Amino acid sequence: MFENDPPKPAKLDLEQLSVDELKQRIEALKVDIAACEAEIEKKQAHKSAADDFFKS
């Protein structure tokens, strides 16, 4: 592992969470997923622009 890699979070014991806590966790994860997808799109757009620039 590299020094700059963040440590992996400990695995959460989902059995210990209530239904409401699980629903809140799902919503928080959906927000994180949307942020990751937006970042992927941004990076792909930058890569595509760079690829187009260097093709010329």
LINNOR-V604591 format. One record per pair of residues at least 12 apart in sequence whose ideal C-beta (glycine too) atoms are under 7 Angstrom apart, sorted by the first residue. I is the first residue (numbers start at 1). J is the second residue. Records with the same first field share a line. If there is no record, write none. Layout:
I: J, J
//
This chain:
none
//
